[in-house]
Amino acid sequence: MTTSEACLRYLEHCKRRGFKLNTYRYKANIYKSMIHFWENDPDIKAVDSIMIEEFFDHIFDSSGGKTVNRYKREIKSLFNYLKKRHLIINDPTSPIDDYEEEVFKKYVPPAEDIQAVINVANEFESDIIRTTYHTAARSGEIRQLTCDDVDLNNNALTLWTRKRKNGNFEADTIDMSQSLSDILQKKLKSCTKDCPWIFPNQKGKQLSKYTLDNIMPRLCKKANVKSFGLHAIRHHIAVQLAHKNWPLIKIQKFLRHKRATTTDIYLRSLVNIKTDGASILDDLELSMKKHNLIESR
């Protein structure tokens, strides 16, 4: 079996498991790049760690460590699939360590810029932005919202995400603020059997990713503020919670991360959170000196 044949077999497996089209294409492009770099299509059993590491070094030189580590995860998934089906014996990515990643700070828009964008938005756009603000939802979750996801009786909203293993949809239920409840109660009046979306397009169909992604850049330009997307509002909320000294476990639950380590990494890319350690050490030393003085007496 050639490497390309092995990749196609794994990609067909991903397709049958309901992976998103973008995820499928992302994986396919990585595998295609790897085979193109080798300038041949070797037997999958002949692929070794040196071949893969040479490809990773090439990606590192052009795109950096973060991109390499993402590539590594996708290629490792390929070999894990093949190994489980006894098509290969060893995973050639196993001996390869992760690459050092460059420090990257995600942009966090200030509150006044978010408000400035809301001020120039129309009602439909404003409702999307404010719903994002009051849920800290991802843009894909906003697009997926239907009238069935809103439970006014229990003041709850269900968000559907693919940010889980295998890309399968998974539901998270959150409490609604009064502002969010008011927005969604208004939107429910427009929901019908033929148009169940909370934020449909003009034809009553699901709003496209392209349309949603282009709302914020256009409004930022109109408001004369630095451009940011809907996801940056999630960044803003995370930073506000951190500055209010919310425990990591509470922020994790609010952002709906499965693991606290994910939240920790997320926050590190957004803000430098200071501790009270320095001042506490001064207090401890002073207490220690006072204790020794009393004993010496």
C-alpha positions as CSV (number, residue, x, y, z in Angstrom):
1,M,0.0,0.0,0.0
2,T,1.4,3.4,-1.0
3,T,1.4,6.3,1.4
4,S,-1.3,8.1,-0.7
5,E,-3.5,5.0,-0.7
6,A,-3.1,4.8,3.1
7,C,-4.0,8.4,3.4
8,L,-7.1,8.0,1.2
9,R,-8.2,5.0,3.3
10,Y,-7.9,7.0,6.5
11,L,-9.7,10.0,5.0
12,E,-12.6,7.8,3.9
13,H,-12.8,6.6,7.5
14,C,-12.9,10.2,8.7
15,K,-15.7,11.0,6.2
16,R,-17.8,8.1,7.4
17,R,-17.3,9.2,11.0
18,G,-18.9,12.6,10.2
19,F,-15.8,14.8,10.2
20,K,-16.5,18.3,9.0
21,L,-15.5,19.1,5.4
22,N,-13.0,21.7,6.5
23,T,-11.3,19.1,8.8
24,Y,-11.2,16.6,6.0
25,R,-9.6,19.1,3.6
26,Y,-7.1,20.2,6.3
27,K,-6.0,16.7,6.9
28,A,-5.8,16.0,3.1
29,N,-3.7,19.0,2.5
30,I,-1.2,18.0,5.1
31,Y,-0.8,14.5,3.7
32,K,-0.5,15.9,0.2
33,S,2.2,18.3,1.3
34,M,4.1,15.6,3.0
35,I,4.1,13.3,-0.1
36,H,4.9,16.3,-2.4
37,F,7.9,17.1,-0.1
38,W,9.3,13.5,-0.5
39,E,8.9,13.8,-4.3
40,N,7.6,10.2,-4.4
41,D,4.9,8.0,-3.0
42,P,6.7,5.4,-0.9
43,D,5.1,2.2,0.5
44,I,3.5,3.2,3.8
45,K,5.6,0.5,5.6
46,A,8.8,2.2,4.3
47,V,8.0,5.6,5.9
48,D,10.3,6.1,8.9
49,S,11.0,8.8,11.5
50,I,13.8,10.4,9.6
51,M,11.6,11.0,6.5
52,I,8.8,12.5,8.6
53,E,11.2,14.6,10.7
54,E,12.8,16.1,7.5
55,F,9.3,17.1,6.4
56,F,8.6,18.7,9.9
57,D,11.9,20.6,9.8
58,H,10.9,22.0,6.4
59,I,7.6,23.1,7.8
60,F,9.3,24.6,10.9
61,D,11.6,26.7,8.7
62,S,8.7,28.1,6.8
63,S,5.8,28.3,9.3
64,G,7.2,27.8,12.8
65,G,6.7,25.3,15.6
66,K,3.0,25.7,16.2
67,T,2.2,24.7,12.7
68,V,4.6,21.7,12.9
69,N,2.9,20.4,16.0
70,R,-0.5,20.7,14.4
71,Y,0.8,18.8,11.4
72,K,2.3,16.2,13.7
73,R,-1.1,15.6,15.5
74,E,-2.8,14.9,12.1
75,I,0.0,12.7,10.8
76,K,0.0,10.8,14.1
77,S,-3.7,10.2,13.8
78,L,-3.1,8.7,10.4
79,F,-0.5,6.2,11.7
80,N,-2.6,5.4,14.8
81,Y,-5.4,4.4,12.5
82,L,-3.1,2.3,10.3
83,K,-1.5,0.7,13.4
84,K,-4.9,-0.3,15.0
85,R,-5.8,-2.1,11.7
86,H,-2.4,-3.9,11.7
87,L,-1.5,-2.2,8.4
88,I,1.8,-1.0,10.0
89,I,3.7,-2.2,13.0
90,N,5.2,1.0,14.4
91,D,4.2,4.6,14.5
92,P,7.1,6.6,13.0
93,T,6.0,9.8,14.6
94,S,6.5,8.4,18.2
95,P,10.2,9.2,18.6
96,I,9.8,12.8,17.3
97,D,9.5,15.4,20.1
98,D,7.2,18.4,19.8
99,Y,8.8,21.5,18.3
100,E,9.3,24.7,20.3
101,E,6.4,27.1,19.6
102,E,6.8,30.8,19.2
103,V,5.1,33.0,21.8
104,F,1.9,34.4,20.4
105,K,-0.6,36.7,22.0
106,K,-4.2,36.6,20.7
107,Y,-5.8,40.0,20.2
108,V,-8.2,41.1,22.9
109,P,-10.4,44.0,21.8
110,P,-11.2,46.6,24.6
111,A,-14.7,47.0,25.8
112,E,-15.0,50.4,24.1
113,D,-14.2,48.9,20.7
114,I,-16.8,46.2,21.1
115,Q,-19.4,48.9,22.0
116,A,-18.3,51.0,19.1
117,V,-19.0,48.2,16.7
118,I,-22.4,47.5,18.3
119,N,-23.2,51.2,17.9
120,V,-22.8,51.1,14.1
121,A,-24.4,47.7,13.6
122,N,-28.0,47.2,12.5
123,E,-30.4,45.3,14.7
124,F,-29.7,41.8,13.2
125,E,-25.9,42.3,13.5
126,S,-26.2,43.8,17.0
127,D,-28.2,40.8,18.2
128,I,-25.5,38.5,16.9
129,I,-22.7,40.4,18.6
130,R,-24.5,40.7,21.9
131,T,-25.5,37.0,21.8
132,T,-21.9,36.2,21.3
133,Y,-21.0,38.5,24.2
134,H,-23.5,37.0,26.6
135,T,-22.6,33.4,25.7
136,A,-18.8,33.6,24.9
137,A,-19.8,31.3,22.1
138,R,-17.8,30.3,19.1
139,S,-19.1,31.7,15.7
140,G,-20.0,28.2,14.6
141,E,-22.2,27.7,17.6
142,I,-24.0,31.0,16.9
143,R,-24.7,29.8,13.3
144,Q,-26.2,26.5,14.7
145,L,-28.7,28.1,17.1
146,T,-32.3,27.1,16.4
147,C,-35.5,27.9,18.3
148,D,-35.4,24.4,19.8
149,D,-32.2,25.4,21.6
150,V,-33.9,28.1,23.6
151,D,-35.6,27.1,26.8
152,L,-37.2,30.2,28.3
153,N,-39.0,28.3,31.0
154,N,-35.7,27.1,32.5
155,N,-33.8,30.1,31.4
156,A,-31.3,27.9,29.5
157,L,-29.7,27.8,26.1
158,T,-28.1,24.8,24.4
159,L,-25.0,25.4,22.3
160,W,-23.8,22.8,19.8
161,T,-20.1,22.5,19.2
162,R,-17.8,20.3,17.1
163,K,-14.7,21.3,19.3
164,R,-14.6,17.7,20.6
165,K,-12.7,14.5,19.7
166,N,-13.7,13.2,16.2
167,G,-15.5,16.5,15.4
168,N,-18.8,15.1,16.5
169,F,-21.6,17.5,17.6
170,E,-21.9,17.8,21.3
171,A,-24.4,19.9,23.3
172,D,-23.6,22.3,26.2
173,T,-26.4,23.9,28.2
174,I,-25.8,27.3,29.8
175,D,-27.8,29.7,31.9
176,M,-29.0,32.9,30.2
177,S,-28.5,36.4,31.4
178,Q,-31.5,38.7,31.3
179,S,-30.1,40.5,28.3
180,L,-29.6,37.3,26.4
181,S,-33.1,36.1,27.3
182,D,-34.5,39.3,26.0
183,I,-32.7,39.0,22.7
184,L,-33.6,35.4,22.1
185,Q,-37.2,35.9,23.2
186,K,-37.5,38.5,20.4
187,K,-35.8,36.2,17.9
188,L,-38.2,33.4,18.7
189,K,-41.1,35.4,17.3
190,S,-39.6,35.0,13.8
191,C,-38.9,31.2,14.1
192,T,-41.1,28.9,12.0
193,K,-41.0,25.2,11.0
194,D,-39.4,26.2,7.6
195,C,-37.1,28.7,9.2
196,P,-35.9,27.3,12.6
197,W,-32.7,29.3,12.8
198,I,-32.2,32.0,15.4
199,F,-30.0,34.0,12.9
200,P,-31.1,33.0,9.4
201,N,-30.1,34.6,6.1
202,Q,-32.5,36.7,4.1
203,K,-33.9,33.6,2.4
204,G,-34.7,31.9,5.7
205,K,-31.8,29.4,5.5
206,Q,-28.9,28.9,7.8
207,L,-26.5,31.9,7.8
208,S,-23.3,30.9,5.9
209,K,-19.9,30.9,7.6
210,Y,-18.7,33.4,5.0
211,T,-21.5,35.9,5.7
212,L,-21.0,35.6,9.5
213,D,-17.2,35.9,9.3
214,N,-17.5,39.1,7.2
215,I,-19.8,41.0,9.6
216,M,-17.2,42.1,12.1
217,P,-14.4,43.3,9.7
218,R,-16.9,45.5,7.9
219,L,-18.3,46.9,11.1
220,C,-14.9,47.5,12.6
221,K,-13.9,49.5,9.5
222,K,-17.2,51.5,9.8
223,A,-16.5,52.1,13.6
224,N,-12.9,53.0,12.9
225,V,-11.5,50.5,15.3
226,K,-8.8,47.8,15.0
227,S,-10.3,44.8,13.1
228,F,-11.4,41.8,15.2
229,G,-13.7,38.9,14.7
230,L,-16.5,37.4,16.8
231,H,-14.2,34.9,18.4
232,A,-12.1,37.8,19.8
233,I,-15.2,38.7,21.9
234,R,-14.7,35.3,23.6
235,H,-11.1,36.3,24.2
236,H,-12.4,39.6,25.8
237,I,-14.7,37.7,28.1
238,A,-12.0,35.2,29.2
239,V,-9.7,38.1,30.1
240,Q,-12.4,39.9,32.1
241,L,-13.1,36.8,34.1
242,A,-9.4,36.3,34.8
243,H,-9.0,39.9,35.9
244,K,-11.9,39.4,38.3
245,N,-9.9,36.6,39.9
246,W,-12.2,33.8,38.8
247,P,-10.7,30.4,39.6
248,L,-9.4,28.5,36.6
249,I,-12.1,25.8,37.1
250,K,-14.9,28.4,36.9
251,I,-13.4,29.9,33.7
252,Q,-13.1,26.5,32.2
253,K,-16.7,25.8,32.9
254,F,-17.8,29.1,31.5
255,L,-15.8,28.7,28.3
256,R,-16.9,25.0,28.1
257,H,-13.5,23.5,27.8
258,K,-13.2,19.8,28.5
259,R,-9.9,20.1,30.3
260,A,-8.5,22.7,32.6
261,T,-5.2,22.5,30.8
262,T,-6.9,23.8,27.7
263,T,-8.2,26.8,29.6
264,D,-4.8,27.4,31.1
265,I,-3.1,27.4,27.7
266,Y,-6.0,29.6,26.3
267,L,-5.5,32.2,29.1
268,R,-1.7,32.3,28.7
269,S,-2.1,33.3,25.0
270,L,-4.4,36.2,26.0
271,V,-3.2,37.8,29.2
272,N,-0.3,38.0,31.7
273,I,-2.1,37.1,34.9
274,K,-0.2,38.5,37.9
275,T,-0.3,36.8,41.3
276,D,0.0,38.3,44.7
277,G,3.0,36.2,45.4
278,A,5.5,39.0,45.7
279,S,3.6,41.0,48.3
280,I,2.6,37.9,50.2
281,L,6.3,37.0,50.6
282,D,6.9,40.4,52.1
283,D,4.1,39.7,54.6
284,L,5.4,36.3,55.4
285,E,8.9,37.6,56.0
286,L,7.6,40.3,58.3
287,S,5.5,37.8,60.2
288,M,8.6,35.5,60.6
289,K,10.7,38.4,61.9
290,K,8.0,39.3,64.5
291,H,7.7,35.7,65.6
292,N,11.5,35.4,66.1
293,L,11.5,38.7,68.0
294,I,8.8,37.5,70.4
295,E,10.7,34.2,71.0
296,S,14.0,35.9,71.7
297,R,12.3,37.9,74.4
